[in-house]
Amino acid sequence: MSASTPLLAHLESEPDISNAQYVGRTTCTRKNWRWRFLLLALFGTVVTVILGRNIYVATTSYTAQYVLFGRTKLSLSLADAEAVVHDTLAKLNLARNWSYEYTQDLHRTGESRRLVDWTLEKFKEYGLSDTKVETYYVYTNKPVDNALKLVEDGKVTFEASLKEDSIAEDPSTLNNTIPVYHAYSASGNVSSSYFYANYGRREDYQALVARGYNLTGKIAIVRYQGLLRGLKVKFAEEVGAAGVVMYSDPSEDGDHTTQNGYKMYPEGPAKQDSSVQRGSVMFLTEGAGDPTTPGYASRKNAKREDPLKFIPKIPSLPVSQRDITPILKKLNGIGPKASSFGKDWTGKLEGYDYSIGLTLKDKHVSPVLNLYNEQNYEIVPIHNVLGTIPGQVSEEVIVFGNHRDAWIRGGAGDPNSGSAIMLEVMRALQVAIAKGYKPYRTIVFASWDGEEYGLLGSTEWAEDHSAWIQKKVVAYVNIDTGVSGSSLLMGASPLVKEVMLNATKQVNYPKGGTMYDHYVDGPLKGEVPYLGSGSDFAVFVSHLGVPAFEADFFNDPSTDPVYHYHSIYDSFHWMDKYCDPGFIYHNTMAQYYSKNLLQLSGREFLPLSPDFYADEIDRYISESLKQVPTDWYHYENDEFSFEIENGRTFHEAISDHRPAHDKPLRHRKPPHRKIKDFTDAVKATKEAVKYLQRQARLAVAERNQCQTKLNAKPGHLWDRVKLMSRLSVINAKFNLLERVFLHSGGLDDRPWFKHIMFASGRYTGYDGQAIPGFQEAVEDNDKKKGLKWLNILWTKIMLAGFMLSA
């Protein structure tokens, strides 16, 4: 491709037009007045435009009422519904009741049928229809036995308790039979020397290997934070370690520590030193859901595959700060100090000098550590609870989900603060509905099971209903740990960022001002990061192309009591006394999520932001190209395999996303060959982004003007017919935009991740990574893959622009 022949030159056959001119046009104009007469005679027949095979037809009671009468029969408007919901939540806060109810039973993955039935009854009580329990059969483990022993001169000198203390003031800790273990940890019995490996990041292990230390057959001790715990084990495996022990270092506790004079829980806000963070060590960067059924649902008789791509081969155990201290103190003076590897290698354990415990050629080694872990693996049922608030249209759906399962009997923060908030949202919406409100879109509420093991319930359900989701679901709203502190944290797909930020401006923050004021003054300064993994949004965003968001009040280390994550001390007593007395932050979050749901479900035209999304894509690509080695710009290769979408050509893929009536655009012939020169591919990508930005702005301008016209209630029937036809088209293309960025082959070596704009970072997991296919090629200095992914990027971006131009 010549630089003098811009990729998009042939697309500029239409003159540039202003937004006003553009939105004044309609593809539904009928020159034949007989057609108009026919539409008048048929009363309820609505002209709809078919957007490929994916568009849905909005032939609903709403459409008929609007076309015929210029209004619907609702006695409560969206604005009135927002006021009713606000007043309902302001006058009565039942979050404490729901928190107490959810935290009385042990409800690990697949457990507590009582809570399943209770949740189902609450869904029915608050007026949800089509309430049901959907069951899947998933591969899980439960501990049989475990031990961690320090052995010196053949004798056991210390044995970790591997349990948390029972506390009289906290009833959920009594009769404590809840073991400490990792989901999907491997069984094993390892006796070996051990070493300190900081956070267990890939670069941490690499730094040790680069210094010449032998890690083979040894046990790694790592602290939590920084990345998914499964990756800590995965990277240990890759350097030959035989096992991993994880602990929570007091350096993560912020200001509320015993060193700073605070008392331990339950007497004070400092961390209880026997607390243990349980969790899953599944490799969520490879995919989510049941590891024996990747990409398809775990029905009872489903075909099962080898799970070892997704779970560790070496054993691991979580331990408390109290248990790890005597073990790490034995490393004092052995090998270099951790600080020699970097400023972030040293924690705050008392009595441990943070020597790594390694010497060259193993001249001095630690005592022997015996790590014993026996797990029993089996297929067990898990239960998702679902219910629906029917909208005026059934073809556009919002899914609002929270997982119900916890590691322990409590779970007042994770996840049941979110469970309580979801019930409060449901209760308030039902009051508005009883007064005559009905959302434009249908809302499905979901109480997921199995999240803690590997996002099992949400992923299996979504894989089971993938065709329905990709056709109808316009957004997924997630709430996990709704409250574990007072500092607002949000994450979102770019399409929904503006909606969720606007909602923060309309909800008061407990300490004054609005949630937005608080957020812009916080550590992120108003920025909303894109989503990675670690909660139930993953399958919707990364696998099925549904925009999503979540928000929570998390622990502020400078002001809030220490949060006992995945510990028995994440209890109702802790929440009620220390974290959220009065459940004020629960109430605030219920107000916030209600506002978001009403805005997403209540406006006729989807309030998504493709213009912001296009600008974000421009930023992602610009930032990634800055990291490209200069020699790549001289690279040329046409020997890479390349397909646009399920083996189809570019033109075929375009045709699938173009309106059937749009013959002039439908018969354009955009380039559909791969570009073999890297420099030309960069130019093509930049031009495609500009085209997408242009089309996105025009599409948003039309959407805004159409919503204004709809609000003004046009008097002429024909104007209403035209407006309804544009409603169908605009919502369809806004809904499908995210799906355009799915690549059927998935990421290299990570095929479950289909989205080309973001995925779980392969070396972090929790954090999202923008344009992951290309970014990973840059990280690996693989110019061939880089060229392949640029071709995928520019064609998908072009396709998105074509689709928006309908």
N, C-alpha and C positions, 0 to 999 in steps of 0.2 A: 504494500500500500504506500502510495506516495504521500509525503507530508503536504504537498500542494493540493491534494485531493481529499478534503475533509470527509471523514466517515459519514457524517450526517448531511452532506450537501444535498443529496437527492431527497432528503426529507423536508427540505425547506420550500417545497413547491407552493405551499400556502403562504400568503404574506403575513408578516407579523401583525397581530391585532392586539388591541388593548383588552384588559380583563373585562371591562364593561361591554365591549363589542362581543367578546367571546361568550360571556354568560347570557347575552341577549339572544343568542342563537339557540335553536333547539333542533335536534335531529328528528323530532316527532311532528314537525310541521306537515300538515296535509294540504296539498293543493286541490285535492279532489273533495269538493263539498259534499259529495254523496257519502263519503266515508264519515264526514263529520255528522251528517244526519243519522247515519247508522249508529254511531256511538251514542248520540242523544236518545235514539229509540231503544237501545239496549240497556239504558240507565246504568247498570252496575258494571258494564264491561269496561275494562281499563286497558289502554294500550301500554304494553310493556316491551322493553327492548331486551333481547336475549344476548347476554354477554358470554359468548362461547357456550360451552356445555355446562358451565358452572353457575351461571346467573340463576337466581330464583325469581319466581313470579309473585308479586305482592298483590294477588287478587284476594283481598281480605275484606272483612267488614269495615275496617278502617278506611280502605280505599274507596269502597262503595259509598260510605257515609260522606266522606270528604268531597268526592266528585259530585254527588247529588245535592248535598246541602251546604258544602263549604265548611263543615264542622263535624265533630264526632259527638257522641252522646255522653261523653265523660262529664261528670259534675264537678270534677276536681282537676285543675290544671297542674302542669309540672311544678310551677312556682308555688302553688298552693300545697302540693304534696310535699315539697321540700320544707315548707313551714310546719306542716303537721308532723313530719318525721322529727324535725328539730325539737318541737315542743314535747313530743312524746318521750324522747330520750332525755330532755332537760328536766321533765317533771318526775320521772321515775327511772332509776338505774338498778337493773336487776343483774348486772354482771357478776356481782359477788355471789349471788345465789347459784348462777350457772357454774362459776369457778369451783365452788364447793362441791357441787354435784359431780363434776367431771373428775375431781381429784380424790375421790374416796375409794376407787377400785384400782387394782393393778390392771393396767390396760396396755400391755405391750402388743406388738404386732399380732393380730389374730385373736386377742384375748378380750374378755369382758363382754359377753353377749348382753348383759344387762345394760351396758352403756349404748350398745347398738340399738336395742329396743327403745331405750329412753330417748335417744336422739331422734329416732323415727317418730315417736309419739310427739315430741316437741315440734317437729316439722309439720305434722298433721294439725297440732293445736294452733299453729300460726298460719293455717290456711293454705299450706302448699298442696298442690295437686300432684298426681302421679308419683306419690311417695313410694319408695321401694328400697330394698336392699339388694345390691348386686354382689355376688360372691365370686372370687377367683381363688385359684389354688396355686400357692407359690412355694418356692424352695427357700427354706429358712433353717437357722440353727438355734439350738438352745444349749447352754453349758451343762456338761456332766460333772466336770471337776477341773480345778486349776490350782496352781501354786507358783510362788516366786520365792526362791530361797538363795541366800548368800552362803557360799560354801568356801571355807578356808581350811587348808590342810586336811581335807576329807571330812570336815565336820560342818554342820549347819550352824552358822553363827547368827543368822537373822532370817526370819520368815515373815514376809508381808502378810498382813491380815486379809487383804483383798475384800474388805467390807467397810461399810460406813457406820458410824456410831448411831445408835438409837438415842433419841432425845425426848425426854418426858414432855416438854412443852409442845412438841410437834407430833401429833398423833399419827401422821402418815409415815413416820420413821420407825414406829414401834412394830414389834413382831417382824423385824426386818429379815426377810429371806430372799431379797432381790440380789442376785449375784452381780459381780462386775465382770463384764466381758465385752467383746466386740462382735457385732453382727458380721457374719461371713468370714470370721477368722479361721485359720487352718488349725487343725489338731496337730499337736507335736510335743515332743519332750526334748528340750535342748539344754545342754550344760556346756557353757563356754565362757571365755572372757568377754567383757563388755566395754562399750565406749559411749561417750556423749557425742551426739550428732546434731545439736541445736534443734531447729524446727523439723529436721528430716526433709528439708527441701532437696530437690535434685542438685542444686548448686552447693548445698551443704555437704552432701556425700561426695560430690565431685571435688570439692576443696580438700577434703581429707585424702582422697585417692591421689590428687595432684601433688600432695606433699610426700607421697610414697608410703602411706600407711596401708597395711593389709587389713581389710575388713572382712575377708572371707571367713565364714563360719562363726563370726562373732555376733553378739547381741547388741543392737543399737538402742540407746535410750534417748528419746526425743521428747520435746515439750510440745504441747498443743499450740494452736494458733498458726496463722500463715497460709495454710492450705488444707484441703480435704485430708482427713486422717488416712483414708485408703491410699492416697499417694505417698504418704510417709512410709507405708509398708511396701508399696510397689517400687519405690526408688531404692529402698533397702535391699529388696530382692535383686534388683539390677546390679548392685555392687557386690553381691554374694553374701550378704548378711544372713544369719540363720534365724533371727527372731527380732521382734521390736517390742519395747515397753514404752508406753506414753504416760506422761504426767502433766498436771497443770502447774506451771511455775508461778510463784507469787508476783513476778514482774508484770503479769497480766492483770493484776487485781486493782491497779490504780492507787488512789490515795487511802482507801479504807482497808488498811492492813494492820496487823498486830504490831509491826515495827513502828507504825505511826501512832500507836497508842489506842487503837480501836479494839474492842473485844470481839471474839469470834462469835458467829451465830451459834446458839440462839440469843446469847446475851448482848450481842452487838452486830454491826453491819459487816464485819470482816469475814473472810471465807472460813468456813468450818474445815479444819485441816485434814479431816478424814474423807472429805468429799472426793468423789471420783467421777470423771466424765466418761460415761459409756458412749457408744456410737458405732456406726457402721464403717467397715474398712473396704466396702465394695468400691471398685474403680469407677466412680461416676463420670470420669472423663472418657470412658469407653462407651457408656450408655446407661440408661436408667431402667428400673423395673426388674422383674424376675430374671436373674442371669441365665436361667435355663430356657427362656422363651424370648430371645432378643428380637424386638420388632413385631411381635404378635402376642395375643392375649393368652394368659395362663388359665385357660379353661381346664375343667377337670381331666379331660382325656387328651390334653395338648401334647404334641410331640416335644420331647425334652432334649436339649443340647448340652454339651459339656460346658459347665459354667466357668472354667478356669481362666478364660480370657478376661473375666470381669471380677474375679475374687483372688485373694492371695494364696500363695502356696506355702508360706511360712507363718508360724504362729505369732500372735500378738496379744498383749494384755494392757488394759488401762489400770493405773494405780493412783493412789492419793499422794499429795505432797508429803504427808507424814510417812508413808511407806517408802517413798523413793529417796528421802533424805539420807538414811544410813547407807543405802546402796551407793549413792553418788559420792558420799563423803569418802568412801574407800578409794576413789580415783584421785584424791588430793595428792598433788605432787607427781603424778604419773603423766608424762608427756607435756606438751605445751599447753598454755592457758587458752581457753576458748577465745579470749579477746584478741589473740594474735590472728584470728581468722576474720575478724570484723567486729564492729561496734555492737551489732545486734546478736552476738553469740552468747552474751552473758546475761543470766537472770538474777534472781534475788533469793535463792535458797540459802538459809542460814547454815553456816558450817561447811558449805561446799565451796571450794575455790575455783570451780569450773575448769579444772584440768580435764583434758579430753580422754585420758586413760589409754592413749596409744603412744607407742615408741617405735622408732624405725627398727626393723628386723625383730620386733617383739622382744627387745632386750628386757623390758620391764612390762609386765602385764598385770591386769587387775585380778582380783580373786575370781573364782568361778561363780557364775550366776546360773541357776537352774530355772528355766522357764517351762512350766508344764501347762498345757492347754488341751483339754479334751472336749470336743463339741459333737453334738448329735444333729445330723442334717436330716430333714424330712420335708414332705409336702404338706402344707397346712392351709386351711381356708382363711381368707381375709374378707372383710365385709365393708363395702362402701354404702353409705346411706345417701339417698338422693331425693330431691323434691323440686317442684317447679312452681314459679309464679307465671301463669300464662300472660303473654303480652298481646297487644292488638295484632301483631304479626307473629307467626310461629317460625318464620323462615330466617329470622335473625335472633341470635341467642347470646346472652352473656352467661358465662359459667363462673360462679363464685365458690371457691373451695378452701377448706381448712382440713388439716389432718387431725384425727382424733387420737391416734395411738401415741403413747409416751413410753419412755424407757422404764418408768417406775410407777408407783402408786400415785404420785403427785402429778407433776407436769403443769403446775399452775402458770408458768411462763410458756414453756414449750411442751405441747402446742395449745394448751387449753385456755390461755388468755385469748387466743384467736378463736377458739370454739365458743367462748362466752360472748365475744364481740359479734360473731356471726349470728348467734341467736338474738342478740339485741337488735341488730340490723333487720333481721327477719320480723321481729315483733313490731318494730316501728313502721316498717313498710306495710305490714298487715293493717295497722290502724289507718293509714292513708288509703289503702285499697277499700277498706270497709266504708270510708267516707265518699267513695265514688271514683277513686283514681285507678287507672290501669296503665302500666308502662307500655310504651310503644313496642319494645322488644321483650321477648321471653327471657326470664332469669331462671337458671338452674342452680340450686344450692347443692353442694357436695361435701359430705363429711368422709374424708378419705381414711382408709386403714393402711398400715404398712409403710408409711413414709419413712420412719426411722431406719428401717433396714435398707432401703434403696429406692424410695419414691415408688413403692410397689403399687399401692391402690390406685393412685392417679394415673400412673403409666399404663397399667394393665387395662383400666377402663378406657383410656384415650386410644390405645392401640386397638381395642375391641370396637370402638365407635369412630374410628378414624375418618371414614367416608362422611359420616354425618357431621363430625366436627369441622372438617375442611369445607363442607358446603355451607354450614349454618352459623358456626360460632365466630362471632366478630371480635370477642376479647375474652381473655381469662383473667379473673381477679383473684389473687392469692392472699391469704392471711395465714401466717404460720405463728411465730411467737409475736403476738400483738403487743405485749407489754412485758419487758424485763428491766425497764429503766425509764428515763424521762427524755432521752435524746432521740429526735426523729431521724429515721433512716428510710430511704426509699430506693427502689430500683424499678426500671421499666423499659419496655420496648419503646423506641422513639415515637411510634405512632400514637401512643397514649400518654406521653410525658406531659403534654400541655394540659390535658384533662386533669391529671392527678395534681399538677402544680396549681392549677386554678382552684381546685377544691381546697387546698391548704389555705388559700386566701379568704375562704368563707367560713372557716372553723376556728374558734378561739382556742389558744393554747392555755393550759392550766396556770402557768406562771405569768400570764399577761401577753397582750398582743395576739397575733394570729399564729397558726401553725407555720404559715409561710415566713413570717418575721423570725420565728425561732429557727427555721430551717436555713435561711440565708445567713444567719449569724452563727450557724453550726460549722462543724469541720469541713463539710462539703460545699459550703458557701452557695447553696442553692442548686448545685449540680445534681443530676439524677443519673447514676451509673446504669449501664445496660446490664441485663441479667446474665448470670452464668449458670450455676447449678446449685444443688443442695436443698431445694424445696420443690413443691409440686408443680411449679410453673414450667419445669424443664421440658417435659414431653410436649407441652403446648407450643413453646417457643422454638425449641431446637429441632424437634422431630416433625411437627405438624404445621408450623408456620402460623401460629395464632399469637397476636400481640398480647402482652401480659404486663401486669405490674403488681407490686406488693409494697407495703409500708409497715413499719413497726416503731415503737418506742423502745430503744435498746439501752443498755447500760452505759451511762456516762461515767468513766472511771474517776473523774474528778469530783463528782457530786453524789453518785448513786451507790447504794450498798452493792457488794459483790454479788453477782448472779451465779448461782450454782447450776451451771449448764449440765443437763442430763444426769443430775444427781438427785438422791432422795430429798435433798434440801430445796429443790425447786418445788416447793410445797404450798398448799393453801395458807398455812401459818406464816411462812416467809413473805408471801405476796401480801397478805392482809396486814401484817405488822410492819414490814420494812419497805417493800417495793412500791406498793400502790394502796396505801390506806384510804378507804373510802371508794376505791376502784374508780378514781377520777380519770386516770389515763385510759382505762378501759372505755369509759363513757365518751371521752374525746375521740378515741379511735373509732368507736361505733358511729359517732356523728360524721367523721371523715369518710368512712367506707360507705355510709348511706348516701352521702353527697355524691360520691363517685358513681355509685350504682345508678342513682337517679339520673345523673347527667348522661351516662353511657346508654342507659336503657330508655330514657324519656324523650330525647330529641329525635325527631323524625329522620333528619339527615345525620349520618354518623359523625360525631365530633372528633374524628381522627385527624392527624396532622401529617399528611404525606409531604408537605412542603418542608416541614422541620426534618422529617426523615431523610429527604433528599439532601438537605444541607449537612446532616450528620454523616451520610454516606460519603459526601465530598470530603469531609474532615477525616473520616477513617482512612480513606484511600490516600489523601495527601500525607497524613502522618506515617502511613506504612511505606510509601514510596521514598520517604526521607531515609529509610533504613536500608534501601537497596544498594548493594555494591555497584560501583560505577561500571565494572566490566560487564554487568548484565545488559547494559544498554547497547552492547555490541553483539548480543547473543541472538542467534537465529536457529530455529529447529521446527520441523514439521512432522516429527516422528512420534509425537505424543498422542495418546488416545483422547478423544474429545467428543462429547455429546452435549447438547443443550438441555434436553428434557426427555428422558425415557427414549433416547435414540432418535428423536425427531430432528428435522432440520430447523434452522432458525425461523424460516418462513412458516413452517407447519406449526411451530410453537406460537408464533405471533398470531396465526389464524385462530388458534384455540382461545386466545384472550382478546380477540377483537369482536365488536358487535357484528352480528350477522348481516344487518342491513347496510353496514358502512362500506359500500363497494369501493369508493375511491381509495380509502386507506387500506382496505383489505387486499387490494391487488397491487399495492406498492411492492417493490422487491428489494427489501433491505438486504445487506450482505449477510450471508449465512455460512461463509467459510471461516475456518480458523485462520488467525493471523500468526504467521511464523516468526515475525521479527519483533523482538521485545519492545523496542522503541515505538514501533507502530502500534503495538498492543497498548502501551501506556497512553498514547495519543487517543486511540479509540476509546479507552476507558474514560479519560477526562471529557471527551466530547459526549459520550453517552451520559455521564453525570450531568453535564450542562443541559442536555436535552430533558433528562428526568426532572431537573430542578424547574425548568421552564413549564413542563406539562403539569407538574405538581402544583405550582402556583396558580395556573389557570384552573385546574380542577378545584382547588380550595376556594378560589374566587367565585366560581360557579356555585359551589356548595353553599357558600355563605349567602349569596344573593337568593338562591332558591329557598333557603331556610327563612330569610327575611320575607320573601313573598308568601311563604306558607303561613308565617305568623300573622301577616296582614290580611289573610283570608280573601284571596282574589274573588271578585264577584261573578265573573263569567265562567260558565261551565267548561268551555273549551280551554280556558287558562288553567283550570283545575286539572283537566285531563292531562295537559302537557306537563304540569308540575308533578303529577303522580308518576308519569313515565320517566321523568328525570330522577325522581326519588329512587326508583328501582335501579336505574343505571348507576347513579352516583354511589349509592350504598354498596352495590355489587362490586364496583371496581375498587372502592376504598377497602372493602372487606377482603378482596382477593390480592391486594397489593403484597401483603406479607408472604402469601403463598407463592408468588412469582419467584421469590428468592430461595426456594427450596431446590436443591440439586439432588436428583434421584440417586446418584452414586454415593452421596454423602461425602464427608471429609476423608482425605487419605488416611487409611488405617483406622478410621473412626466412622464407619458407614452409618451408624445409628444417628449421628448428627447430620441433619440434612440442610440446615440453614447456612447460607454462604456469608451472611452479614455478621452473625455472632454465634458463639458457642462457648461452652465451658472451657476455660483455659486449660490446655493439656498438662501444664505444670503447676497449676494452682487449684483448679476445680471450682471453688466458690466464685471466683472472679470471672466475669465474662471476657471474651477476647473478640475484638472486631476483625472483620474479614479474615476468619481463622485459616482458611485454606491457603491464601496467599501469604499471610503472616507466618504461618508455620514453614512455608517454603523459604521465606527470607531467613528465619531463625536457623534453618538447616542448611542454608546456602545452596539450595537446590534450584538452579535457574530453570531447569526443564519444568519442574512442577510450578515454579513461579509463572512461567509463560502460560502453562495450561490454565492456572487459576485466573490470570488476567483475562484470558479468552472467555472463561465462564462468567467472570464479573461483568465485562462490558456487554455481553449478550443478554444477561439477565437484567442488567440496568436498562438497556435499550428496550427490552421486552416490557419492563415496568412502565417506561415512558409511553410506549405504544398503547398499553392497556389503559393508562390514565387519560389518554387523548380521546377516548371514546365520547 
